[in-house]
Every structure is written in structure tokens, then in C-alpha cells.
Amino acid sequence: MADRPLRVVVAKAGLDGHDRGAKVIARALRDAGMEVIYTGLFQTPEQIVQTAIQEDADGIGLSILSGAHMTLFPLIVEQLKAQGADDIVFFGGGTIPPDDVVALKAAGVKAIFTPGAPLQDIIDFVNAECGKKART
């Protein structure tokens, strides 16, 4: 595979209309040299996964502030598996209680970043984890 920038889909799912954090993450990843595809608001898990497949993304970052993380995050994992795209690194963020973080990681979410997470930590995670996929 030729060297290319990492490609990351940043998404908002369901009825969550708060997208400032997602836009901050998208800009930070872009400024770190990645290609970022922002899906906009009100996407379904199916739409998000299809976008990632069509864009040949290395990762999906899903932002949830609505409290629907225990429903929407597992649906993304299921869609990735169903589409044979479970090599796409899936991570998320938002207002997620610590107990739910443990359950979501067990369900297949690679990492969860909660409010206040340093942008550099997210960039480092994406470079490390999505970079593995891009090199294979």
C-alpha cells in the first residue's frame, strides 16, 4: 500500500444534535495530517459504517452526548462485523459513565474518550491504532 494519510470518519449518530466536540476532534485530526470525513448530524449506524467503507477509512470516531451510547455504539460494532469491515478501528467519546466504558470496550469499542481528554491523546491513539490498519 502506498503511503497515504490516515482516513478517519467522525460521526454523530441518532438524535444527538450537539456536534461541537465532534468538530473539535475532526479539526484536531485534520491538523495532525489525517484526512477526516465528517458525516454531520443525525446519522444511523448503517450510514456511518457505509460511509467508512466507501471512503476506505481506517477508523470511525463516534461522538455521543445524548445518553444513547449503550445502544448506538454496539450497533456500529454489529454493522462493521456484518459488512466484513471489522478491521476499521472504532472509537468513541462523549459523556459516558465509567461502568459503561468498560462494557463498551468489552463489546468491541477500541477506546472511549470522555470530556476533557487531551486532544493529543486522541491523535496519538488514532495514529497508533488506525496506523496499524493502514499498514496492513
C-alpha positions as CSV (number, residue, x, y, z in Angstrom):
1,M,0.0,0.0,0.0
2,A,1.3,3.4,-0.9
3,D,1.9,5.9,1.9
4,R,-1.2,8.0,2.4
5,P,-2.7,10.0,5.3
6,L,-4.9,8.1,7.7
7,R,-8.6,8.4,6.9
8,V,-11.0,8.8,9.8
9,V,-14.8,9.2,9.7
10,V,-16.0,11.4,12.6
11,A,-19.7,10.8,13.1
12,K,-22.8,11.8,15.1
13,A,-25.5,9.2,15.4
14,G,-29.1,9.2,16.4
15,L,-30.9,12.3,17.6
16,D,-27.8,13.9,19.2
17,G,-27.6,17.4,17.9
18,H,-24.5,18.5,19.9
19,D,-21.7,18.5,17.4
20,R,-19.1,21.0,18.8
21,G,-16.9,18.3,20.3
22,A,-17.0,16.2,17.1
23,K,-16.0,19.2,15.1
24,V,-13.1,19.9,17.5
25,I,-11.9,16.3,17.2
26,A,-12.3,16.5,13.4
27,R,-10.2,19.6,13.2
28,A,-7.5,18.3,15.5
29,L,-7.2,15.1,13.5
30,R,-7.1,17.1,10.3
31,D,-4.4,19.5,11.7
32,A,-2.4,16.4,12.7
33,G,-2.3,15.4,9.0
34,M,-5.2,13.0,8.7
35,E,-8.0,13.0,6.1
36,V,-11.2,13.5,8.0
37,I,-14.7,12.8,6.8
38,Y,-17.3,14.4,9.0
39,T,-20.8,12.8,8.5
40,G,-22.8,15.6,10.0
41,L,-25.7,15.1,12.4
42,F,-28.4,12.5,12.7
43,Q,-26.7,9.6,11.0
44,T,-27.8,6.0,11.5
45,P,-25.2,3.3,12.4
46,E,-25.7,1.8,8.9
47,Q,-25.0,5.2,7.3
48,I,-21.9,5.7,9.3
49,V,-20.4,2.2,8.5
50,Q,-21.3,2.6,4.8
51,T,-19.5,6.0,4.7
52,A,-16.5,4.4,6.3
53,I,-16.4,1.6,3.8
54,Q,-17.0,3.9,0.8
55,E,-14.3,6.3,2.0
56,D,-11.8,3.4,2.7
57,A,-11.5,4.7,6.3
58,D,-9.0,3.4,8.7
59,G,-11.1,4.5,11.7
60,I,-14.5,5.7,12.9
61,G,-14.8,8.1,15.8
62,L,-18.4,8.4,17.1
63,S,-19.4,11.2,19.4
64,I,-22.4,10.7,21.7
65,L,-23.8,13.2,24.2
66,S,-27.4,12.1,24.1
67,G,-27.1,9.1,26.5
68,A,-27.7,6.6,23.7
69,H,-24.2,5.2,23.8
70,M,-25.2,1.8,25.1
71,T,-27.5,1.3,22.1
72,L,-25.6,3.1,19.3
73,F,-22.0,2.1,19.9
74,P,-22.9,-1.7,19.8
75,L,-24.9,-1.1,16.7
76,I,-21.8,0.3,15.0
77,V,-19.8,-2.8,16.1
78,E,-22.5,-5.1,14.7
79,Q,-22.7,-3.2,11.4
80,L,-18.9,-3.4,11.0
81,K,-18.9,-7.1,11.5
82,A,-22.0,-7.6,9.3
83,Q,-20.3,-5.7,6.5
84,G,-16.9,-7.6,6.9
85,A,-15.3,-4.3,7.9
86,D,-14.4,-5.0,11.5
87,D,-10.8,-4.1,10.7
88,I,-11.9,-0.5,10.8
89,V,-10.8,0.8,14.2
90,F,-13.9,2.1,16.1
91,F,-13.5,4.5,18.9
92,G,-15.9,7.0,20.6
93,G,-16.3,9.7,23.0
94,G,-18.8,11.7,25.0
95,T,-20.5,11.8,28.4
96,I,-20.1,8.1,29.2
97,P,-20.1,6.8,32.8
98,P,-17.0,4.7,33.7
99,D,-19.1,1.5,34.1
100,D,-20.4,1.9,30.6
101,V,-16.9,2.5,29.2
102,V,-15.9,-1.0,30.5
103,A,-19.0,-2.6,28.9
104,L,-18.5,-0.8,25.6
105,K,-14.8,-1.8,25.4
106,A,-15.9,-5.4,26.1
107,A,-18.4,-5.1,23.2
108,G,-15.7,-4.1,20.8
109,V,-15.2,-0.3,21.0
110,K,-11.4,0.2,20.9
111,A,-11.3,3.3,23.1
112,I,-13.5,5.8,24.8
113,F,-12.6,9.4,25.3
114,T,-14.6,11.4,27.8
115,P,-14.9,15.2,28.1
116,G,-11.6,16.8,29.0
117,A,-9.5,14.1,27.2
118,P,-6.4,15.8,25.8
119,L,-6.6,16.2,22.0
120,Q,-3.1,14.9,21.8
121,D,-4.2,11.6,23.5
122,I,-6.8,11.1,20.8
123,I,-4.4,12.0,18.0
124,D,-1.8,9.5,19.4
125,F,-4.5,6.8,19.7
126,V,-5.6,7.3,16.1
127,N,-2.0,7.4,14.8
128,A,-1.2,4.2,16.7
129,E,-4.3,2.1,16.2
130,C,-5.5,3.3,12.8
131,G,-1.9,3.3,11.6
132,K,-1.8,-0.4,12.2
133,K,-4.7,-0.9,9.8
134,A,-3.3,1.4,7.2
135,R,0.0,-0.5,7.2
136,T,-1.7,-3.9,6.6
